[in-house]
Amino acid sequence: MESSSQKLSVVEKIGYSLGDLAANLIFQTLMAFLAFFYTDIYKIPPAKASLVMLIGGIVGAFFNIIMGAIADRTNTRWGKFRPWVLWTAVPFGVISLLAFSTPNFNEGGKVAYAFITYFLLVIIYSANNLPYSALSGVLTGDMKERNSLSAYRFVAVMVAQFIIQVLLLPMALSFGHGDKAVGFEKVMFVFAITGVICFIITFLTTRERIVPPQQQKTPVRQDLADLMKNKPWVIMLILTILVFITLAIKGGMNIYYFKYYLTEESQTAFLNSIGFPNLLHILGNIFTPAAFEEFQKPGSAPYAASSLTSAASTIAMILGIFFSKPLADKLGKRNVFGIFILLSALCLFLISFYSKTAVTAVFFTQALHGFIYGITIPLLWAMIADVADYSEWKNSRRATAIIFSAMIFGLKVGLSVGGAMSAWLLGVFGYVADAAVQTDAAVNGIKLMVSVIPGLIFIAGASLLFGYSIDKKMELQLEKELKERRSKA
């Protein structure tokens, strides 16, 4: 059954998007800093950090399928998916704080603590983010409204990414007065409080409009069998895994690239050329000089240059998102996603050609990559919502959450494999945590992990779309025929 109005108000779109802001304050931190946090802050050996992320992430990821079945069978006066956003808000905040705390254990105790807290974090993330993601598939059946909702949602994601990649390290250094462990804990406390508030707003401002018929009682076995026969779903699952492997590797290696590949002298010269010291002076006058003193000490240039480059890339991504909806409305999600993911890969390949002093070139290439990749960001989840429609169209049964659960599973697997690959490859290349000088093999390995390796994985993902049948014509057919069916029901 479907309510007659499929239009979403601006308030509802913003309210929904705040849920992604909350989740991504944690998720983006995992992608960008978990390997760095484990190896350089909590001092876990890279090989053991790799196992923590791989085993904890993949085992936790299987919970998504269970959560999908639970969410699809949840029935409350608030709907199927909205209640989970509310119920998990506080636990999500608490566990996020624990996962980035650094209790003083021996090496074995640290590994155990990291595994338990990471495992719990991916479990609560599933219980929260799976229903949240599925909610986008039942707020509206209008394809253009869905594209618009995705654009709003991923502007919020980019705001979170900006905060993480640009402000997290400065905040951690400032809050901890140079002690990154203390700083991370204080920053995560702020994120936890913010996240709880945002999740509550999401719950209060959204409404589920697409509701399966009351008589629909599908066994879980049937839902899983439907998935296996749904070719677009299989393709999207593999694509999601590949995309998040890429994001985890590239995002996790960014700080290493600036710290160990690009020379500190060239980064200092770059910062001086753009007036960064004057900016610190102005900010110090507005706030307090002590808040920014860490960025005036020797050795701080990589952190500042990395944060500024991430800022430019994230702002460019936000700009790219605004081009996503009109391009998708005109050409279809599949075509736009495939074209721009390939162009993103080309930008990554460019980085592999830059010398250790080419900071300016890296800065502008990262910004260009951000703009191009930003166009694809809203489309992945909008395409998954289309797959849920395709499943309903083909099987005459609505199973939104279990379809999204598989994609969250893919996200978790991709994030875990990508993070584990990062830590494992660091060990293979001979990386030594916090060493003043790394070997040539380690430095060149870090360079590969921010350029060639993620670029190749992006190309592999784009090639899968040749078998994805939901093009622009199919989108319109699904929207028209499902609307007719639901109106009759």
C-alpha angles and dihedrals in degrees: 000000000000133000115241097241114070097170118110123213121232089246091056093047092050092043091051092047092055088069089063091047089056096045094045094053082071101029095051089048089054092050098044105033115014095095090044091046093051097043105033104027107028091031098227112158111256094242093053092043087054092054092047092055095041101045097034093046099046095043089048091046092064087064087072093074091051090046091050092055091046094049094048089053096045113111121183136144086260094055134253103294109023094070092060091057088057098040095052099042099095097037089051091055095047096048092046089057092049093049092059096042122105112215113186104254131144118262094275092047091050091052092048092047092048092049095048096046093043091048092050090047094055090046094053090041088058093047089052107032099040094061089039092055093043088052089069089062094057102039090078142353093205108112095210092047088049091052089049092049090051090052091053091045095052095045083063089048090053091049087055091046090050090052092048102041097036108028107024097078094043090047092047092049092046097043091046095041089232096325102113093191093057090040094054092051092051093047092049090051089057090047092050094054092045092049095052091052093048093049091052090051090051090053093049098046104044134078131195110232104169108068125172115239112275090240093059106113108162121176115237089240089060092049090053092046089052090053094053091054093046105095096187088053093051091050093048091049093055091041091052091051092051094046093052094044086056094047092047094050097043095039094045093049097047096090091045090052093055094040099047111016107040112061118250091227093056091047091050090050090049092050091049092048093057094045098252094151090054089049090054090050092052092047090047090055091049096046119006130302091232090065091066103030092104089066092057095056125096112273096027096103096089091054093048095043091047092050094048093047090049088049092055092046093049094048088050090050091054089052090049092053090062089061092050100079099047091046092047092046089053104036105019129254097267096056095044093047093050096047096048097042087058091050088050089055091053090055090052091051089054091061091062090066097055123105125232091264098047095103095141092051091049090049094054095039091052089050091050090048089050093054094048095044090045090067090061098045101086093040100067095064093037088055090052089053087052089053089055088053090048090053091050091046093050101039102026088232129105115224104159102156098048090052091050090043091062090051092049085049088054090048091052093046091048093047093046095045092044093048092045091047089052094052092040094049090048087058092045092052091049101252115174114202115247093354114157091226128025127204120262089249092055093047093048090047091054089050091052091050094059095044128014101027097051090040092057092048090051090053091050089053093049091052090060091066091073086078096044108106102191099098127155093282092051091047091058092045092052093048094049099045096042091050090054093048094048093047089054091048 
